[in-house]
Amino acid sequence: MIKIIKATLQDVPVIQSLAATIWPVTFKDILSQEQISYMMDFMYSDSALEQQIGVHHHQFLLAQQNNNYIGYLSFELDYKSDTKTKIHKIYLLPEVQGQGVGKRLFEEVTALALQHGNQTLSLNVNRDNSAVDFYKRIGFNIVGEENIAIGNGFLMEDYIMERPIGLPM
Ligand SMILES: CC(C)(COP(=O)(O)OP(=O)(O)OC[C@H]1O[C@@H](n2cnc3c(N)ncnc32)[C@H](O)[C@@H]1OP(=O)(O)O)[C@@H](O)C(=O)NCCC(=O)NCCS
């Protein structure tokens, strides 16, 4: 059975451990090893996660299967003071992908965003990530693209994708 729970600061080590397993597999054919290591530190160090949760109001959901953690999603309500909810991260262990857990996490965040009065879900995804097709499957459209410089000469080469929250999943 899949359970979705809200994470707290105490769950930071769980998020870090899941990311350390999922990230290298997800990006092995998309980013260099150097960029993966750089981004892991940039996004998942203790201080980075504490900033995201404590300062930038990112909320993390954790997915559990038989009491084991299998993935996470992070989101931010009222993104840039707009009626948008930004999905910052969604990562599932390779062995549970394709079993509907990603969709479950999106149903959960959609309910929370709707309850909060937001109207749009928005996210960035690497243009070479096959997750683009997952997002299309659950109703997202590509609305733009951007290359974001993240330091050390590295770029995030993303699509921006959005979906109206009211649209049935
Ligand atoms: C992307 C991800 C979150 C999707 O979650 P998931 O649990 O694997 O997807 P689901 O099983 O909920 O799939 C929902 C639907 O999308 C489809 N789908 C999922 N991944 C897909 C893909 N890569 N390409 C095409 N369709 C896909 C499924 O077939 C399913 O379709 P259906 O409703 O007709 O059965 C998950 O695969 C993952 O963690 N991937 C690695 C990390 C990653 O890339 N994260 C995104 C970073 S921006």
The ligand as an SDF file (V2000), in Angstrom:
LIG
                    3D

 48 50  0  0  0  0  0  0  0  0999 V2000
    8.7960   10.9060  -13.7490 C   0  0  0  0  0  0  0  0  0  0  0  0
    8.2030   10.1140  -12.5960 C   0  0  0  0  0  0  0  0  0  0  0  0
    8.0100   11.0190  -11.3820 C   0  0  0  0  0  0  0  0  0  0  0  0
    6.8140    9.5790  -13.0390 C   0  0  0  0  0  0  0  0  0  0  0  0
    6.2330    8.8430  -11.9770 O   0  0  0  0  0  0  0  0  0  0  0  0
    5.7660    7.3220  -12.2290 P   0  0  0  0  0  0  0  0  0  0  0  0
    5.1940    6.8050  -10.9750 O   0  0  0  0  0  0  0  0  0  0  0  0
    6.8910    6.5760  -12.8400 O   0  0  0  0  0  0  0  0  0  0  0  0
    4.6220    7.5190  -13.3210 O   0  0  0  0  0  0  0  0  0  0  0  0
    3.1380    6.8990  -13.2460 P   0  0  0  0  0  0  0  0  0  0  0  0
    3.2530    5.4200  -13.1260 O   0  0  0  0  0  0  0  0  0  0  0  0
    2.3250    7.6230  -12.2300 O   0  0  0  0  0  0  0  0  0  0  0  0
    2.6220    7.2430  -14.7060 O   0  0  0  0  0  0  0  0  0  0  0  0
    1.4260    7.9640  -14.9920 C   0  0  0  0  0  0  0  0  0  0  0  0
    1.1790    7.8900  -16.4900 C   0  0  0  0  0  0  0  0  0  0  0  0
    2.2850    8.4850  -17.1980 O   0  0  0  0  0  0  0  0  0  0  0  0
    2.9070    7.5240  -18.0550 C   0  0  0  0  0  0  0  0  0  0  0  0
    4.3780    7.6930  -17.9820 N   0  0  0  0  0  0  0  0  0  0  0  0
    5.1370    7.6530  -16.8710 C   0  0  0  0  0  0  0  0  0  0  0  0
    6.4460    7.8660  -17.1880 N   0  0  0  0  0  0  0  0  0  0  0  0
    6.4570    8.0370  -18.5170 C   0  0  0  0  0  0  0  0  0  0  0  0
    7.4980    8.2890  -19.4570 C   0  0  0  0  0  0  0  0  0  0  0  0
    8.7700    8.4210  -19.0470 N   0  0  0  0  0  0  0  0  0  0  0  0
    7.1700    8.4010  -20.7560 N   0  0  0  0  0  0  0  0  0  0  0  0
    5.8860    8.2710  -21.1710 C   0  0  0  0  0  0  0  0  0  0  0  0
    4.8520    8.0510  -20.3280 N   0  0  0  0  0  0  0  0  0  0  0  0
    5.1440    7.9310  -19.0250 C   0  0  0  0  0  0  0  0  0  0  0  0
    2.5190    6.1690  -17.5080 C   0  0  0  0  0  0  0  0  0  0  0  0
    2.5440    5.1930  -18.5170 O   0  0  0  0  0  0  0  0  0  0  0  0
    1.1180    6.4430  -16.9960 C   0  0  0  0  0  0  0  0  0  0  0  0
    0.2060    6.4000  -18.0790 O   0  0  0  0  0  0  0  0  0  0  0  0
   -1.2710    5.7560  -17.8860 P   0  0  0  0  0  0  0  0  0  0  0  0
   -2.0120    6.7150  -16.9730 O   0  0  0  0  0  0  0  0  0  0  0  0
   -1.8040    5.7150  -19.2620 O   0  0  0  0  0  0  0  0  0  0  0  0
   -1.0730    4.4120  -17.2660 O   0  0  0  0  0  0  0  0  0  0  0  0
    9.0990    8.9080  -12.1840 C   0  0  0  0  0  0  0  0  0  0  0  0
    9.1810    8.0000  -13.2650 O   0  0  0  0  0  0  0  0  0  0  0  0
   10.5040    9.3080  -11.7750 C   0  0  0  0  0  0  0  0  0  0  0  0
   10.7550    9.5360  -10.5970 O   0  0  0  0  0  0  0  0  0  0  0  0
   11.4610    9.3700  -12.7370 N   0  0  0  0  0  0  0  0  0  0  0  0
   12.8650    9.6540  -12.4330 C   0  0  0  0  0  0  0  0  0  0  0  0
   13.0720   11.0250  -11.8460 C   0  0  0  0  0  0  0  0  0  0  0  0
   12.6420   12.1420  -12.7580 C   0  0  0  0  0  0  0  0  0  0  0  0
   12.9640   12.1900  -13.9320 O   0  0  0  0  0  0  0  0  0  0  0  0
   11.9020   13.1020  -12.1790 N   0  0  0  0  0  0  0  0  0  0  0  0
   11.4270   14.2790  -12.8830 C   0  0  0  0  0  0  0  0  0  0  0  0
   12.4210   15.3900  -12.7150 C   0  0  0  0  0  0  0  0  0  0  0  0
   11.8040   16.9040  -13.4490 S   0  0  0  0  0  0  0  0  0  0  0  0
  1  2  1  0
  2  3  1  0
  2  4  1  0
  2 36  1  0
  4  5  1  0
  5  6  1  0
  6  7  2  0
  6  8  1  0
  6  9  1  0
  9 10  1  0
 10 11  2  0
 10 12  1  0
 10 13  1  0
 13 14  1  0
 14 15  1  0
 15 16  1  0
 15 30  1  0
 16 17  1  0
 17 18  1  0
 17 28  1  0
 18 19  1  0
 18 27  1  0
 19 20  2  0
 20 21  1  0
 21 22  1  0
 21 27  2  0
 22 23  1  0
 22 24  2  0
 24 25  1  0
 25 26  2  0
 26 27  1  0
 28 29  1  0
 28 30  1  0
 30 31  1  0
 31 32  1  0
 32 33  2  0
 32 34  1  0
 32 35  1  0
 36 37  1  0
 36 38  1  0
 38 39  2  0
 38 40  1  0
 40 41  1  0
 41 42  1  0
 42 43  1  0
 43 44  2  0
 43 45  1  0
 45 46  1  0
 46 47  1  0
 47 48  1  0
M  END
$$$$
